[in-house]
Amino acid sequence: MKNFLKRTTNKDWQVKKVSWLFDTIASGSTPPSNQEEYYQKDIPWLNTGDLNDYYLEEPSNYISYKAMREFSTLKIYPADSLVIAMYGATIGKLGITKFNTTTNQACCVLAQPRGIITKFMFYWLMGHREEIIRMSQGGGQPNISQGIIKNIRVAVPTLKEQTIIAKYIDGKFNQINKLIEDKGKLIGLLEEKRQSIITEAVTKGLNPNVKMKDSGIEWIGKIPEHWGVSKIKYTTYVKGRIGWQGLSSDEFIDQGPYLVTGTDFQDGQINWESCYHISEERYNEAPPIQLKENDLLITKDGTIGKLAIVKDMPYKSILNSGIFVTRPINDSYITKYMYWLLSSTVFDKYIKYMETGSTIKHLYQETFVNFSFALPPIKEQIAITNYLDKEIANYESIKNDLVIQIKKLQEYRQSLIYEAVTGKIDVRDMERELDQDEVR
C-alpha cells in the first residue's frame, strides 16, 4: 500500500481513506430468483452487468416492495452514488447512478460523499483499476471486498481542483470515447460486409450472370441452376462425445493425447498449446471422436457454431463433450468450403428457423445433420474457397488494425485519467481556459 501511495500522492493534497470520504459504503443482496413476488417493477435493482464505466441512466432490473421488507441487506441508495463491481467477470467496472436504487451483493456502493466529488472519485478508481484488482483476495476468482475499498488511501485535492480535474477528464474522456465508438461501428460494418460476402459466395457462386433457380429451402433462397442441394447427414461424418464417460479434470496430465475444447478454437484453427492432455487409455476409449488432419470441428454447447479446422495436429487428439467432429463422406465437398458455409448467415438462419420461439443453447445432432445447404461442383467449391480465403483475410487485416487502434486509445484514456487524478498533469493552469469555455 505504501508504494501505491508514493506514486499517487501530490505533496499539496491530503491523504484520506475512502471510508472517510463517504458516509455510506455498503452493498445489497439477491432475493431468491425463483420467487416472482420479489421481482415486481417497484424499485430499481442494479447488477454488476449494468455497470458501464459511465452514468447509469436507467435500471434494467427491479425488485418488489415485499423484497425490501423481507431482506434487511437491501437498501435504497440515492442518485449520484458511485458503484463498483467487487467480483466476477465485471470486477472493477464502475457506474454513477442517476436514480435511487438498490443493488445485488456484488456491487459496492459509495454514497453521500463528504469532501470529495463523486465524479472525481469515479475517475480516481478508474485510473487505479488494475492496481485495485491486484489487491483483491480470494482463491477461485479475484474479489475486491468492502474492506479493501474502505481502506484504499486517496490523495485528495481541494474541491475546486477536483472540479477542474473532473471537467478536464470529461472533455478528454468524451473525445476518446467517441473515437473508440466510431472505430467500433466500423468493425460492425466490416463484420456485416464480411458476412454478406461469405453468404453471397456460398449461395450464388462467383458468376454474376449465372442462371438461378429456387432451392426450395427457406433459409437458402435462390441458387445457381446447376447446383444441387443436400443435407449434412447425406454428405458428412458427424460424431460427438456423449457425456464425459467419467472423465474429470483431475485426470488432465502434462503430456499425452490432446483434449480439444471450444476454448481452444482460435481464428478458425486449434491453439494446441492451450489444450489439456489425457492418458492413452482415455483416448482409446472413444475411437469415433479421435481426430484426423483436416477435420472440421463445430461447437454445440454455449456459443454454438464456433468453427475450427484441424491443422498441424502435433499428436493424437480427441474431443470434449461440447464439440462435433465432421468430415466429408465420398468427397462430397472440400472441408474449407463447409467451413465457409457454416460461417455464413445461411446456417444462422437455419438455427433461428429451428428455434421455434425458444432460445437454443445446445446444437443437437439431429438438428445439425438435417441442415440443408447448397452444393456446387467441387471445381466451383475450390474457386469459392480461394476467393473467400483472400477476401476475408483482407477484412480481418483491417479489423485487426482497428482492434489495435481501439486498444491503444483505451490505454491512452487510462493513462490520461491516472495522470490527472494523481496530479501528474497540473490542470490548475487550465482553470481559466475551462472558465472561458463555459462563458462561450
C-alpha positions in Angstrom: 0.0 0.0 0.0 2.9 2.4 0.8 4.4 2.1 -2.7 0.9 2.7 -4.1 0.7 6.0 -2.2 4.2 7.1 -3.1 3.3 7.1 -6.7 -0.1 8.8 -6.3 0.4 11.5 -3.7 0.7 15.2 -4.6 2.5 17.0 -1.8 -0.3 19.6 -1.6 -3.1 17.0 -1.3 -4.4 15.4 1.8 -4.3 11.6 2.0 -7.5 10.1 3.3 -9.1 6.6 3.4 -12.1 6.0 1.2 -14.1 5.2 4.4 -13.5 8.9 5.5 -14.9 10.2 2.2 -18.3 8.6 2.1 -21.0 8.4 4.8 -22.3 5.2 3.2 -20.3 2.3 1.9 -22.4 -0.8 1.6 -23.8 -3.4 -0.7 -27.1 -5.3 -1.3 -28.4 -8.8 -1.9 -30.3 -11.1 -4.3 -33.7 -12.3 -3.4 -34.5 -15.9 -4.5 -34.8 -15.8 -8.3 -37.5 -18.5 -8.4 -40.0 -16.4 -6.4 -41.7 -14.0 -8.8 -43.2 -11.8 -6.0 -39.7 -10.5 -5.2 -39.2 -9.2 -8.8 -42.1 -6.7 -9.4 -41.3 -3.4 -11.1 -41.3 -1.4 -7.9 -37.7 -0.4 -7.0 -34.6 -0.3 -9.3 -32.1 -3.0 -8.6 -28.5 -2.9 -10.0 -26.4 -5.9 -11.0 -22.7 -5.6 -11.9 -23.7 -6.3 -15.5 -25.4 -2.9 -15.6 -22.1 -1.0 -14.8 -20.8 0.7 -17.9 -17.9 2.9 -16.7 -20.2 6.0 -17.1 -23.5 7.4 -15.9 -26.3 4.8 -15.3 -29.4 6.4 -17.0 -32.0 3.8 -16.1 -32.2 0.4 -14.4 -32.5 -2.9 -16.3 -33.9 -4.8 -13.3 -36.3 -4.2 -10.5 -37.4 -5.8 -7.2 -40.6 -5.5 -5.2 -41.5 -3.7 -2.0 -42.0 -7.1 -0.5 -38.3 -7.9 -1.2 -37.3 -4.7 0.5 -39.4 -5.6 3.6 -38.1 -9.1 3.9 -34.4 -8.7 3.1 -32.7 -6.3 5.6 -29.5 -6.2 3.4 -31.4 -4.4 0.7 -31.1 -0.7 1.0 -32.0 2.2 -1.3 -29.1 4.4 -2.3 -29.6 8.0 -3.6 -28.9 9.2 -7.1 -25.3 10.3 -7.7 -24.0 7.2 -5.9 -20.8 5.6 -7.1 -21.0 1.8 -7.7 -18.1 -0.6 -8.2 -18.2 -4.3 -9.1 -16.4 -6.4 -6.4 -16.0 -9.7 -8.2 -16.8 -11.8 -11.2 -16.2 -11.1 -14.9 -17.0 -7.4 -14.4 -14.7 -6.8 -11.4 -13.7 -3.2 -11.2 -16.4 -1.9 -13.5 -17.9 1.4 -12.4 -21.0 3.5 -12.7 -22.6 6.7 -11.3 -26.4 6.4 -10.7 -28.9 8.9 -12.0 -31.7 7.4 -9.9 -32.3 6.0 -6.4 -31.6 2.2 -6.5 -30.9 -1.0 -4.6 -28.1 -3.4 -5.7 -27.1 -7.0 -5.5 -24.3 -8.3 -3.3 -21.6 -8.0 -5.9 -22.0 -4.2 -6.1 -20.3 -1.9 -3.6 -22.0 1.5 -3.3 -20.2 4.7 -2.2 -22.9 7.3 -1.3 -23.2 10.6 0.4 -19.7 12.0 -0.2 -18.0 14.4 2.1 -15.0 16.4 1.0 -15.0 14.5 -2.3 -16.8 15.0 -5.6 -18.3 11.7 -6.8 -17.1 12.3 -10.4 -13.5 12.8 -9.2 -13.7 9.6 -7.1 -15.1 7.8 -10.1 -12.2 8.8 -12.3 -9.7 8.1 -9.5 -11.0 4.5 -9.2 -11.0 4.1 -12.9 -7.4 5.4 -13.2 -6.3 2.9 -10.5 -8.5 0.0 -11.5 -5.7 -2.5 -12.4 -3.9 -1.8 -9.1 -7.0 -2.2 -7.1 -7.9 -5.5 -8.8 -4.3 -6.7 -8.0 -5.1 -6.0 -4.3 -8.1 -8.4 -4.4 -8.3 -11.5 -2.4 -9.7 -15.0 -2.9 -8.7 -18.3 -4.4 -11.1 -19.1 -7.2 -11.7 -15.6 -8.5 -10.5 -12.0 -7.7 -12.6 -10.4 -5.0 -12.5 -6.7 -4.1 -14.1 -6.7 -0.6 -15.7 -3.7 1.0 -12.8 -3.8 3.5 -10.3 -3.3 0.7 -12.3 -0.5 -0.8 -12.8 1.3 2.6 -9.0 1.1 3.3 -7.8 2.5 0.0 -5.9 5.7 0.6 -6.6 8.6 -1.8 -4.6 11.8 -2.2 -7.5 14.3 -2.2 -7.1 17.8 -3.8 -9.3 20.7 -2.9 -12.9 20.7 -4.0 -12.0 23.4 -6.6 -9.2 21.3 -8.0 -11.4 18.2 -8.1 -13.9 20.1 -10.1 -11.3 21.3 -12.6 -9.7 17.8 -12.9 -13.2 16.2 -13.4 -14.0 18.7 -16.1 -10.7 18.2 -17.8 -11.1 14.5 -17.9 -14.7 14.7 -19.0 -13.6 16.6 -22.2 -10.8 14.1 -23.0 -12.9 11.1 -21.9 -15.7 12.0 -24.3 -13.3 12.7 -27.2 -11.6 9.4 -26.8 -14.8 7.5 -26.3 -16.2 9.0 -29.5 -13.1 7.8 -31.4 -13.5 4.3 -29.8 -17.2 4.2 -30.6 -16.6 5.2 -34.2 -14.0 2.5 -34.7 -16.3 0.0 -33.1 -19.0 0.9 -35.6 -16.5 0.4 -38.4 -15.8 -3.1 -37.1 -19.5 -3.7 -37.0 -19.9 -2.6 -40.6 -16.9 -4.7 -41.7 -18.5 -7.8 -40.0 -21.7 -7.2 -41.8 -19.9 -6.8 -45.1 -17.8 -9.9 -44.3 -21.0 -12.0 -43.7 -22.6 -10.7 -46.9 -19.6 -11.7 -49.0 -19.5 -15.2 -47.5 -23.2 -15.8 -47.8 -23.3 -14.4 -51.4 -20.4 -16.8 -52.4 -21.9 -20.0 -50.9 -25.4 -19.4 -52.2 -24.9 -17.7 -55.5 -21.3 -18.6 -56.5 -18.9 -16.2 -58.3 -20.5 -15.8 -61.7 -23.0 -12.8 -61.6 -24.5 -13.9 -64.9 -25.4 -17.5 -64.0 -29.0 -18.6 -64.3 -30.7 -19.1 -60.9 -33.4 -21.4 -59.6 -35.4 -21.6 -56.4 -33.7 -24.0 -54.0 -37.0 -24.8 -52.3 -35.3 -24.2 -48.9 -36.4 -21.2 -46.9 -33.0 -20.4 -45.4 -31.2 -20.7 -48.7 -33.3 -19.0 -51.3 -32.2 -19.0 -55.0 -29.0 -20.8 -56.1 -27.3 -21.3 -59.5 -29.3 -23.6 -61.8 -26.6 -26.3 -62.0 -26.1 -26.5 -58.2 -27.6 -29.2 -56.0 -29.0 -29.2 -52.5 -28.0 -31.8 -49.9 -28.0 -32.3 -46.1 -25.3 -32.9 -43.6 -26.5 -36.4 -42.9 -26.0 -37.4 -46.6 -22.6 -35.9 -47.0 -20.9 -35.8 -43.6 -19.5 -38.0 -40.9 -20.7 -36.4 -37.6 -19.8 -37.6 -34.1 -19.7 -36.1 -30.7 -18.8 -37.2 -27.2 -21.8 -38.3 -25.2 -21.1 -37.1 -21.7 -17.7 -37.3 -20.1 -17.7 -41.1 -19.6 -16.4 -40.4 -16.1 -13.6 -38.2 -17.3 -12.8 -35.4 -14.7 -10.3 -32.5 -14.6 -8.3 -34.5 -12.0 -7.2 -36.7 -14.9 -5.7 -34.0 -17.0 -1.9 -34.5 -17.4 1.1 -32.6 -18.8 1.7 -35.0 -21.7 -0.3 -37.4 -23.8 -3.1 -37.2 -26.4 -4.7 -33.7 -26.7 -8.2 -33.0 -25.5 -9.7 -30.2 -27.6 -12.4 -27.9 -26.2 -14.2 -25.0 -27.7 -12.0 -22.5 -25.8 -9.0 -23.8 -27.8 -10.5 -22.5 -31.1 -8.6 -19.5 -32.4 -9.2 -17.8 -35.7 -10.6 -21.0 -37.3 -7.9 -23.3 -36.1 -6.9 -25.0 -32.8 -4.4 -23.5 -30.4 -2.7 -26.7 -29.5 -0.7 -25.0 -26.7 -3.9 -24.3 -24.7 -5.2 -27.9 -24.9 -5.4 -30.3 -22.0 -3.9 -33.7 -22.2 -5.3 -37.1 -21.2 -4.0 -40.6 -20.9 -3.6 -43.1 -23.8 -6.2 -45.3 -22.1 -8.8 -42.5 -22.1 -8.0 -41.6 -25.7 -8.6 -45.2 -26.8 -12.0 -45.4 -25.1 -13.7 -43.4 -27.9 -12.4 -44.1 -31.4 -15.3 -42.4 -33.2 -14.2 -38.9 -31.9 -10.5 -39.3 -32.4 -9.4 -36.5 -34.7 -7.8 -36.6 -38.1 -6.0 -33.9 -40.0 -8.4 -31.6 -41.9 -11.4 -32.5 -39.7 -13.9 -29.6 -39.2 -15.0 -29.1 -35.6 -18.1 -27.2 -34.5 -19.2 -26.2 -31.0 -22.6 -27.5 -29.9 -22.8 -26.0 -26.4 -22.6 -22.5 -25.0 -21.7 -20.3 -28.0 -22.8 -22.7 -30.7 -21.4 -22.7 -34.2 -17.7 -21.8 -33.4 -15.6 -23.5 -36.0 -12.0 -24.8 -36.3 -10.2 -26.9 -38.9 -7.7 -29.5 -37.5 -4.3 -28.4 -38.9 -0.8 -29.5 -38.0 -2.0 -31.9 -35.3 1.1 -32.5 -33.1 -0.1 -35.8 -31.7 -3.2 -37.9 -31.1 -6.2 -35.8 -30.3 -9.8 -36.2 -29.2 -12.9 -34.1 -28.4 -14.5 -33.0 -25.2 -18.3 -33.2 -24.9 -19.1 -29.7 -26.3 -18.0 -30.3 -29.9 -18.9 -32.3 -33.1 -16.2 -33.6 -35.3 -17.2 -33.6 -39.0 -15.5 -34.9 -42.2 -16.9 -35.2 -45.8 -18.2 -38.6 -47.0 -17.2 -39.7 -50.5 -15.5 -36.4 -51.3 -18.9 -34.7 -51.4 -17.3 -31.3 -50.6 -13.9 -29.8 -49.6 -13.6 -29.1 -45.9 -12.8 -25.4 -46.3 -16.0 -24.9 -48.3 -18.1 -26.4 -45.5 -16.2 -24.1 -43.1 -17.2 -21.0 -45.0 -20.8 -22.4 -45.5 -21.2 -22.9 -41.7 -19.7 -19.4 -41.2 -22.4 -17.8 -43.3 -25.8 -16.4 -42.4 -27.4 -19.4 -44.1 -26.5 -21.6 -41.1 -27.6 -18.8 -38.7 -31.0 -18.6 -40.5 -31.4 -22.4 -40.2 -30.7 -22.3 -36.4 -33.2 -19.5 -36.0 -35.7 -21.4 -38.1 -35.3 -24.4 -35.8 -35.6 -22.4 -32.6 -39.4 -22.2 -33.0 -39.7 -19.4 -30.4 -37.2 -20.7 -27.8 -33.5 -19.9 -27.4 -31.3 -22.9 -28.4 -28.3 -23.2 -26.1 -27.4 -26.6 -27.5 -27.0 -27.8 -31.1 -28.5 -31.2 -31.1 -27.0 -33.7 -33.5 -30.5 -34.4 -35.0 -30.8 -30.7 -35.8 -27.3 -30.4 -37.2 -27.5 -33.4 -39.5 -30.8 -32.1 -41.1 -29.2 -28.8 -42.2 -29.9 -28.5 -45.9 -27.3 -26.5 -47.9 -26.4 -25.5 -51.5 -23.8 -27.9 -53.0 -21.8 -26.7 -56.1 -19.5 -28.9 -58.1 -16.1 -29.5 -56.5 -14.3 -27.2 -59.0 -16.5 -24.3 -58.0 -16.1 -25.1 -54.3 -12.3 -24.7 -54.8 -12.8 -21.4 -56.6 -15.2 -20.1 -53.9 -12.8 -21.2 -51.2 -9.8 -19.5 -52.7 -11.8 -16.3 -53.3 -13.1 -16.2 -49.7 -9.7 -17.0 -48.2 -8.3 -14.0 -49.9 -11.2 -11.6 -49.5 -11.9 -12.4 -45.8 -8.1 -12.2 -45.0 -8.3 -8.6 -46.2 -11.2 -7.8 -44.0 -9.6 -9.5 -41.0 -6.5 -7.4 -41.5 -8.5 -4.2 -41.5 -10.4 -5.4 -38.4 -7.3 -6.3 -36.5 -5.8 -2.9 -37.2 -9.0 -1.3 -35.8 -8.9 -3.5 -32.7 -5.2 -2.5 -32.1 -6.2 1.2 -32.5 -9.1 0.8 -30.0 -6.7 -0.9 -27.5 -4.2 2.0 -27.8 -7.0 4.5 -27.3 -8.2 2.7 -24.2 -4.6 2.6 -22.9 -4.2 6.3 -23.6 -7.5 7.0 -21.9 -6.5 5.0 -18.8 -3.1 6.7 -18.7 -4.6 10.2 -19.0 -7.1 9.6 -16.2 -4.4 8.3 -13.9 -2.1 11.2 -14.6 -4.8 13.7 -14.0 -6.2 12.3 -10.7 -2.7 11.9 -9.3 -1.6 15.4 -10.1 1.0 14.5 -12.7 -1.0 16.6 -15.1 -1.3 20.0 -13.4 -4.8 21.1 -14.5 -4.9 24.2 -12.4 -3.4 26.2 -15.3 -6.4 25.1 -17.3 -8.9 26.7 -14.9 -9.1 30.0 -16.8 -9.4 28.1 -20.2 -12.2 26.0 -18.8 -14.0 29.1 -17.4 -13.7 30.8 -20.8 -15.2 27.8 -22.5 -18.1 27.9 -20.1 -18.7 31.6 -20.9 -18.5 30.9 -24.7 
